Amino acid sequence: MRGPGGEVETVNYLTLTSMLLNELQKRTAENQQQAERIAVLEERLSGLESTLMAARKRPSGSEERPAFKEAQHGQMAAFQ
């Protein structure tokens, strides 16, 4: 609660507790969403690394397979 001059005089701990709990729940949900997004991105990165390693192992004169081009295009489109 604030006094006539605007300075804090008392704290309503019942309200404060509810507000802090609400913020904690929001942050927990946000952290969970971020963890899920990171897992998806790590999986996609692993797939891209595998595709790149496979491409590097092919002889330099070989043609790119259409499936490789499609996968590459699909993965890059997801980042746009």
Contacts in CASP RR format, 6 or more apart in sequence:
PFRMAT RR
TARGET T0000
AUTHOR 0000-0000-0000
METHOD contacts of the structure
MODEL  1
MRGPGGEVETVNYLTLTSMLLNELQKRTAENQQQAERIAVLEERLSGLES
TLMAARKRPSGSEERPAFKEAQHGQMAAFQ
1 8 0 8 1.000
1 9 0 8 1.000
1 10 0 8 1.000
1 11 0 8 1.000
1 12 0 8 1.000
2 8 0 8 1.000
2 9 0 8 1.000
3 9 0 8 1.000
44 75 0 8 1.000
44 78 0 8 1.000
48 75 0 8 1.000
51 68 0 8 1.000
51 71 0 8 1.000
51 72 0 8 1.000
55 64 0 8 1.000
55 68 0 8 1.000
END
